[in-house]
Structure formats: structure tokens, C-alpha cells
Amino acid sequence: MGEFWPVSDVLAHLSGTWRTERSVHDLASGDTGTFTGTTVFSPLDGGGLLHRESGTFAWRGVARPAERTLRFLPAATPGAADVRFADGRPFHDVDLRTGQHTADHPCAADLYRGEYTVSDADRWRTVWRVAGPAKDLLLRTDYTRVG
């Protein structure tokens, strides 16, 4: 992705359904996997969006259903959001006013560093590098608006 596409209202931009394609690379073992499915951002009572991802995760030749849920809550500026796990624990912030954002999330001794990039109204990507004693991963996810 070259140029970035600024987002003035992140919650309005993300709202709706996205085709989701993720590659997972274990840098320590060399194993690779994929996730293919959809992510739906729907309104939350009280403001924000519920992020529901569902699809198929294939790892080491085995494909199985996979899903996750996050909450994207309003931040001080419409271009940003406070991202939380489904149970309300903090995950990271995201600010897409420039079309690009880097977020960190410490998890035990590992560090998750994610880069969000928006290329246009209908395509965005996250690249997460997970490094530490327990994990050594690279996760690249492409989102394409459906409809």
C-alpha cells in the first residue's frame, strides 16, 4: 500500500461488513496459516461499534471455525477510537486521521505492535508483529468493504 487515506470519523468509516483475509507467519518455526471470513462492525448501545470477526482459520493443514469480538468505543476525536476486548479490557487506541496509526499492546512478556493503514474508502490493513519469549509472529490482515 502506498498512499494513506485520512479518516475523519473512524466509527462511521468502519461501520458495515468487510471481507477479511489474514496471513499468519510464525517466524520461529516457519509455519504459516490463513484466516478467511468477514468482519461486521455494528452499532453498540451507548455508542461505538461491536467488531465481530468470523470465518475459517487454517493452520498446519487443519481448517477450523474461528471468531473474535472487539469493541471500538468513541475517543476524544471522531478520527480515533478506544479498542477494547469483548470483556471490556483495554486493547489499544487507534487514530486514523492521517490514514495510518501504530498501536502497542503488551501481553505478559510479549509485545503486540500493530500498524493500521487505510488506502481508500473500501480497503484497509493491519499488520501486527508479536515479539517476546512466548510468541514470534507476523499477522497481516486485509479488509475490503462488502457491498
N, C-alpha and C positions, 0 to 999 in steps of 0.2 A: 504494500500500500504506500502510495507516495504522499500526496497532499492530504491534509486533515480537514474535516468538515465541522466547523463550530456548531455547537448545540446550545441554543439559548434556554431551552426548557427540557431538561433531561427526562423528566417523568412523562411529559407529553410525547417526546420523541420515541421512548421505548415502548409505550403503550401499544398493545396488539400482539400478533403472533409472528414468530421468527423461526425459519428453518435453521437448525443448529448442527454444525459439523465440527467435531473436535478430534484432534490428533493428540495422543499421549505417548511420550517417549521417556522411558526410564533410562536416564543417562548412565547409571551404574551398571545395569545388566544388559542394556541394548534392546530390551523388549519394547514393543510398540503396540498401541491399541487405538481404537477409534470409538467415538460416540456419535450416533446419528439420531436426530429426533427433532423435537420442537420445543421452543420456549415461549410461554404465554405470559405476558405482563398484563394483569387485570387489576382494576381499582380495589384498594383496601378501604375498609370502613375507617374513617378518621383521616384519610389522606395517604398518599403513597401508592405503591404498586406491589402486588404479590407476583413474584417471579417463580413460575412453575416450569421446570425442565423435565421432559420425559422422552425416553427413546430406548435405543439398544446400545449397550457397551460391549465391545468385542475386545478380549484380552487373552493372549496366548491361545488363540484358536477357539475360545469359548465365548459365545454371544449370550447375553442375558439382559433382561429389562433393567433399566436404571432410571432414577429420578432424583431431583433435589428441589428444595424450595428455599427461596430467599425473600427478604423484604427490602424494598427500595423506598426509604422514607424521605420526606421533604427535608431539605437543608436550608441554610440561611439564604441562599440564592437559587433561583429556578434552574440554573445551569448545573447544579450539583445535587447529590443525593447521599444519604447515610445508608449504607448497605448493611443489613443485619441477617444473621442466620434465622431460620424458621422459628427458633425458640426465643428470639429477641437478643441474643448475644451479639455484640459488635463484630463486624467482619472488616469493613474498610469504608472509606469515603470515596466518592467519585465526582469529579468536576470536569465536564466535557465542554466548557465554554470555548476552549481552543481546539476542540476535536481530538484531544489527546490527554491522557492522565495516567500517572503511575501511582499505584497504591501498594502499601505493605501490610501484611498480616502475620504477626508472629504466632506460631502454633507449637507449643512446647519449645524444643530446641531448634525447630526448623523455621525458616522464614519463607513466606509466600510473597513474591513480588510480582504484581500484575500490571501490565500496560494495556490500557484501553485506547483504541484508535477508531475514529469514525471516518469513513471515506465518502459517504453521501447519505441521503435521507433513508436509504434502504439497505445499507451494509455497514457493519461494524465488526470489530475483532477484539478479543482479549488474548494476551499471551502471558501465561503465568509460569514463572521459574520458581521451583520449590527446591530449596537447598538446606541441608543440615545433616545431622547424623542419621536420621531415620529415612529421609527421602532425598532423591536427586532426580527431579522430574522437569520436563518441559511440556506444558499443555497449551495448545493453540486452538482457539475456538473462533469460527467464522459464523456470523449471524446474518441472514438475509431475510428481509421482510416478506411475509406471505400475504398475497392479495394486494 
